[in-house]
Amino acid sequence: MKKRYFIIFGVFIFLSSLLFLHQKILIYVEAYKISKNHRLYNELVDKRDYLIYNLTKETSVSKINQWAEKNKFIPAERVFALNLRKETPAKPASKIFVAINNLLGLSSGSATALADEKE
């Protein structure tokens, strides 16, 4: 009888540690994606600043207005958006997963924050 409880306890400890490790791996993966996106964002901001700097050095607002009048440039009044997709609501977590998270004391707020950042 004691042997049976020992095996059940060992399986429970193994599964809970496996779930904890899985969550830590997911956090690291999301952190890597966020850092990659942040690095790309910084590169794009730098390129934008460089282009704006060059544009302001070489041209002025009066030159742009003259070019617009010369080429009969008219800004678009209507903007059309094609292929709009409806966002599907996120699936709620399974009851077992939520119960194990509550048991281990892990908050699901970090997973939600990472999912929001991913979008």
Accessible surface in RSA format (square Angstrom, percent):
REM  Atomic radii and reference values for relative SASA: ProtOr
REM  Chains: A
REM  Algorithm: Lee & Richards
REM  Probe-radius: 1.40
REM  Slices: 20
REM RES _ NUM      All-atoms   Total-Side   Main-Chain    Non-polar    All polar
REM                ABS   REL    ABS   REL    ABS   REL    ABS   REL    ABS   REL
RES MET A   1   152.57  79.0 108.63  71.9  43.94 104.6  96.36  81.9  56.21  74.5
RES LYS A   2   179.55  87.6 172.35 105.8   7.20  17.1 116.96 105.3  62.59  66.7
RES LYS A   3   160.97  78.5 153.04  93.9   7.93  18.9 101.76  91.6  59.21  63.1
RES ARG A   4   151.54  63.6 146.76  74.8   4.78  11.4  38.62  52.8 112.92  68.4
RES TYR A   5   132.96  62.1 130.28  74.1   2.68   7.0  96.75  72.7  36.21  44.6
RES PHE A   6   152.51  76.3 146.38  90.7   6.13  16.0 151.14  91.6   1.37   3.9
RES ILE A   7    99.46  56.6  94.25  70.2   5.21  12.6  98.88  71.2   0.58   1.6
RES ILE A   8   102.41  58.3  99.72  74.3   2.69   6.5 101.53  73.1   0.88   2.4
RES PHE A   9   126.46  63.3 123.09  76.2   3.37   8.8 126.33  76.6   0.13   0.4
RES GLY A  10    36.07  44.5   0.00   N/A  36.07  44.5  31.03  85.2   5.04  11.3
RES VAL A  11    78.76  51.8  76.46  69.2   2.29   5.5  78.18  67.9   0.57   1.6
RES PHE A  12   101.17  50.6  98.34  60.9   2.83   7.4 100.89  61.2   0.28   0.8
RES ILE A  13    83.03  47.3  82.94  61.8   0.10   0.2  82.94  59.7   0.10   0.3
RES PHE A  14   124.21  62.1 120.71  74.8   3.50   9.1 124.07  75.2   0.14   0.4
RES LEU A  15    98.41  54.8  93.79  67.1   4.62  11.6  94.08  66.1   4.33  11.7
RES SER A  16    18.96  16.0  14.63  19.5   4.34  10.0   8.53  18.2  10.44  14.6
RES SER A  17    59.71  50.5  50.50  67.4   9.21  21.2  44.91  95.6  14.80  20.7
RES LEU A  18    90.01  50.1  87.23  62.4   2.77   7.0  89.78  63.0   0.23   0.6
RES LEU A  19    31.66  17.6  27.95  20.0   3.71   9.3  31.21  21.9   0.45   1.2
RES PHE A  20    89.31  44.7  89.31  55.3   0.00   0.0  89.31  54.1   0.00   0.0
RES LEU A  21    97.63  54.4  97.42  69.7   0.21   0.5  97.63  68.6   0.00   0.0
RES HIS A  22    93.02  50.8  90.81  63.1   2.20   5.6  57.18  58.9  35.83  41.7
RES GLN A  23    27.79  15.5  26.96  19.7   0.83   2.0  14.77  31.4  13.03   9.9
RES LYS A  24    85.03  41.5  84.31  51.7   0.72   1.7  36.53  32.9  48.50  51.7
RES ILE A  25    89.70  51.0  89.08  66.4   0.62   1.5  89.70  64.6   0.00   0.0
RES LEU A  26    86.08  47.9  85.91  61.5   0.17   0.4  86.08  60.5   0.00   0.0
RES ILE A  27    81.19  46.2  80.99  60.3   0.20   0.5  81.14  58.4   0.05   0.1
RES TYR A  28   146.05  68.2 141.33  80.4   4.72  12.3 102.73  77.2  43.31  53.4
RES VAL A  29    64.47  42.4  61.23  55.4   3.24   7.8  64.44  56.0   0.03   0.1
RES GLU A  30    28.33  16.3  28.33  21.4   0.00   0.0  11.27  21.8  17.06  13.9
RES ALA A  31    48.38  44.5  41.72  64.4   6.66  15.1  44.51  62.7   3.87  10.3
RES TYR A  32   139.75  65.2 134.41  76.5   5.35  13.9  99.75  75.0  40.00  49.3
RES LYS A  33    80.49  39.3  79.71  48.9   0.78   1.9  53.88  48.5  26.61  28.3
RES ILE A  34    49.31  28.1  47.97  35.7   1.33   3.2  48.65  35.0   0.65   1.8
RES SER A  35    55.92  47.3  47.67  63.6   8.25  19.0  45.61  97.1  10.31  14.4
RES LYS A  36   112.21  54.7 111.31  68.3   0.90   2.1  56.18  50.6  56.03  59.7
RES ASN A  37    80.96  55.8  76.44  73.9   4.52  10.9  24.73  59.5  56.24  54.4
RES HIS A  38   106.94  58.4 102.62  71.3   4.33  11.1  69.41  71.5  37.54  43.7
RES ARG A  39   131.16  55.1 127.65  65.1   3.50   8.3  56.46  77.2  74.69  45.3
RES LEU A  40    97.59  54.4  95.33  68.2   2.26   5.7  96.95  68.1   0.65   1.7
RES TYR A  41   132.31  61.8 129.51  73.7   2.79   7.3  90.61  68.1  41.70  51.4
RES ASN A  42    64.03  44.2  63.07  60.9   0.96   2.3  20.81  50.1  43.22  41.8
RES GLU A  43    85.85  49.3  82.89  62.7   2.97   7.1  32.01  61.9  53.84  44.0
RES LEU A  44    97.96  54.6  93.43  66.8   4.53  11.4  93.74  65.8   4.22  11.4
RES VAL A  45    39.28  25.8  37.99  34.4   1.29   3.1  39.24  34.1   0.05   0.1
RES ASP A  46    93.63  65.6  87.48  87.1   6.15  14.6  27.38  64.4  66.25  66.1
RES LYS A  47   127.83  62.4 125.16  76.8   2.66   6.3  77.77  70.0  50.06  53.3
RES ARG A  48   130.68  54.9 127.58  65.0   3.10   7.4  54.92  75.1  75.77  45.9
RES ASP A  49    66.58  46.6  60.91  60.6   5.67  13.4  28.75  67.7  37.83  37.7
RES TYR A  50   139.71  65.2 134.17  76.3   5.54  14.4  98.34  73.9  41.36  51.0
RES LEU A  51   115.84  64.5 112.63  80.6   3.21   8.1 112.86  79.3   2.98   8.0
RES ILE A  52    87.91  50.0  87.48  65.2   0.42   1.0  87.91  63.3   0.00   0.0
RES TYR A  53   126.23  58.9 123.09  70.0   3.13   8.2  91.66  68.9  34.57  42.6
RES ASN A  54    44.15  30.4  43.56  42.1   0.59   1.4  13.50  32.5  30.65  29.6
RES LEU A  55    94.66  52.7  90.01  64.4   4.65  11.7  94.30  66.2   0.36   1.0
RES THR A  56    88.57  63.0  66.56  67.5  22.01  52.5  61.07  82.0  27.50  41.6
RES LYS A  57   142.28  69.4 109.61  67.3  32.66  77.8  54.33  48.9  87.94  93.7
RES GLU A  58   128.70  73.9 108.66  82.2  20.04  47.7  39.40  76.2  89.30  72.9
RES THR A  59    47.04  33.5  38.10  38.6   8.94  21.3  39.76  53.4   7.28  11.0
RES SER A  60    52.16  44.1  44.45  59.3   7.71  17.8  47.73 101.6   4.43   6.2
RES VAL A  61   112.97  74.3 110.23  99.8   2.74   6.6 110.28  95.8   2.69   7.3
RES SER A  62    66.09  55.8  59.29  79.1   6.80  15.7  44.57  94.9  21.52  30.1
RES LYS A  63   117.29  57.2 111.67  68.5   5.62  13.4  69.99  63.0  47.30  50.4
RES ILE A  64    80.24  45.7  78.03  58.1   2.21   5.3  80.23  57.8   0.01   0.0
RES ASN A  65    77.89  53.7  76.74  74.2   1.15   2.8  17.85  43.0  60.04  58.0
RES GLN A  66   121.61  68.0 115.95  84.7   5.66  13.5  41.19  87.7  80.42  61.0
RES TRP A  67   136.25  54.7 132.41  64.1   3.84   9.0 116.02  61.9  20.23  32.8
RES ALA A  68    22.52  20.7  21.11  32.6   1.41   3.2  21.44  30.2   1.08   2.9
RES GLU A  69   139.76  80.2 118.00  89.3  21.76  51.8  50.78  98.2  88.97  72.6
RES LYS A  70   170.33  83.1 139.24  85.4  31.09  74.0  93.17  83.9  77.16  82.2
RES ASN A  71    73.44  50.6  47.60  46.0  25.84  62.2  20.91  50.3  52.53  50.8
RES LYS A  72   174.11  84.9 152.90  93.8  21.21  50.5 103.86  93.5  70.25  74.8
RES PHE A  73   117.00  58.5  98.09  60.8  18.90  49.2 102.41  62.1  14.59  41.7
RES ILE A  74   138.31  78.7 116.86  87.1  21.45  51.7 117.11  84.3  21.20  57.5
RES PRO A  75    91.58  66.7  86.36  78.7   5.22  19.0  89.15  73.6   2.43  15.1
RES ALA A  76    86.77  79.8  49.20  75.9  37.57  85.5  58.64  82.6  28.13  74.5
RES GLU A  77   166.33  95.5 125.44  94.9  40.89  97.3  51.26  99.1 115.07  94.0
RES ARG A  78   185.23  77.8 168.79  86.0  16.43  39.1  48.55  66.4 136.68  82.8
RES VAL A  79   138.08  90.9 104.92  95.0  33.16  79.9 107.79  93.7  30.29  82.2
RES PHE A  80   159.40  79.7 132.73  82.2  26.67  69.4 134.85  81.8  24.55  70.3
RES ALA A  81    67.77  62.3  40.43  62.4  27.34  62.2  46.26  65.1  21.51  57.0
RES LEU A  82   149.17  83.1 125.30  89.6  23.87  60.0 127.23  89.4  21.95  59.1
RES ASN A  83   143.94  99.3 112.48 108.7  31.46  75.8  35.60  85.7 108.34 104.7
RES LEU A  84   145.12  80.8 113.82  81.4  31.30  78.7 115.02  80.8  30.10  81.0
RES ARG A  85   220.17  92.4 191.13  97.4  29.04  69.2  73.89 101.0 146.28  88.7
RES LYS A  86   194.66  95.0 170.59 104.7  24.07  57.3 119.46 107.5  75.20  80.1
RES GLU A  87   161.91  93.0 131.24  99.3  30.67  73.0  58.06 112.3 103.85  84.8
RES THR A  88   120.94  86.0  99.74 101.1  21.20  50.5  70.89  95.2  50.05  75.7
RES PRO A  89   121.50  88.6  99.04  90.3  22.47  81.7 110.86  91.5  10.65  66.2
RES ALA A  90    99.11  91.1  65.09 100.4  34.02  77.4  75.23 105.9  23.88  63.3
RES LYS A  91   191.88  93.6 166.38 102.1  25.50  60.7 111.13 100.0  80.74  86.0
RES PRO A  92   125.40  91.4  99.39  90.6  26.01  94.5 110.55  91.3  14.86  92.3
RES ALA A  93    60.43  55.6  29.42  45.4  31.00  70.5  40.17  56.6  20.26  53.7
RES SER A  94    68.72  58.1  52.17  69.6  16.55  38.1  52.02 110.8  16.70  23.4
RES LYS A  95   184.96  90.2 174.55 107.1  10.41  24.8 120.61 108.6  64.35  68.5
RES ILE A  96   129.59  73.7 126.61  94.3   2.99   7.2 129.53  93.3   0.06   0.2
RES PHE A  97    72.17  36.1  70.18  43.5   1.98   5.2  71.92  43.6   0.24   0.7
RES VAL A  98    66.15  43.5  65.58  59.4   0.57   1.4  66.15  57.5   0.00   0.0
RES ALA A  99    57.88  53.2  48.15  74.3   9.73  22.1  53.65  75.5   4.24  11.2
RES ILE A 100    57.00  32.4  56.54  42.1   0.46   1.1  57.00  41.0   0.00   0.0
RES ASN A 101     8.58   5.9   8.58   8.3   0.00   0.0   3.59   8.7   4.99   4.8
RES ASN A 102   107.83  74.4  84.20  81.4  23.63  56.9  28.84  69.4  78.99  76.4
RES LEU A 103   119.90  66.8  90.51  64.7  29.40  73.9  96.85  68.0  23.05  62.0
RES LEU A 104    63.42  35.3  36.05  25.8  27.36  68.8  39.39  27.7  24.03  64.7
RES GLY A 105    65.10  80.3   0.00   N/A  65.10  80.3  33.82  92.8  31.28  70.1
RES LEU A 106    51.94  28.9  43.87  31.4   8.07  20.3  45.81  32.2   6.13  16.5
RES SER A 107    86.58  73.2  63.79  85.1  22.79  52.5  49.21 104.8  37.38  52.4
RES SER A 108    71.95  60.8  64.50  86.1   7.45  17.2  30.76  65.5  41.19  57.7
RES GLY A 109    45.44  56.0   0.00   N/A  45.44  56.0  37.75 103.6   7.69  17.2
RES SER A 110    54.58  46.1  45.38  60.6   9.19  21.2  41.05  87.4  13.53  19.0
RES ALA A 111    62.84  57.8  54.28  83.8   8.56  19.5  58.32  82.1   4.52  12.0
RES THR A 112    80.12  57.0  75.55  76.6   4.57  10.9  57.03  76.6  23.09  34.9
RES ALA A 113    58.72  54.0  48.43  74.7  10.28  23.4  53.99  76.0   4.73  12.5
RES LEU A 114    33.01  18.4  32.92  23.6   0.09   0.2  33.00  23.2   0.01   0.0
RES ALA A 115    53.43  49.1  47.46  73.2   5.98  13.6  50.98  71.8   2.45   6.5
RES ASP A 116    92.82  65.0  79.05  78.7  13.77  32.6  27.96  65.8  64.86  64.7
RES GLU A 117   106.89  61.4  87.58  66.3  19.32  46.0  16.95  32.8  89.94  73.4
RES LYS A 118   117.27  57.2  96.32  59.1  20.95  49.9  57.72  52.0  59.55  63.4
RES GLU A 119   177.75 102.0 111.62  84.4  66.13 157.5  63.88 123.6 113.87  93.0
END  Absolute sums over single chains surface
CHAIN  1 A    11949.0      10487.4       1461.5       8099.1       3849.8
END  Absolute sums over all chains
TOTAL         11949.0      10487.4       1461.5       8099.1       3849.8
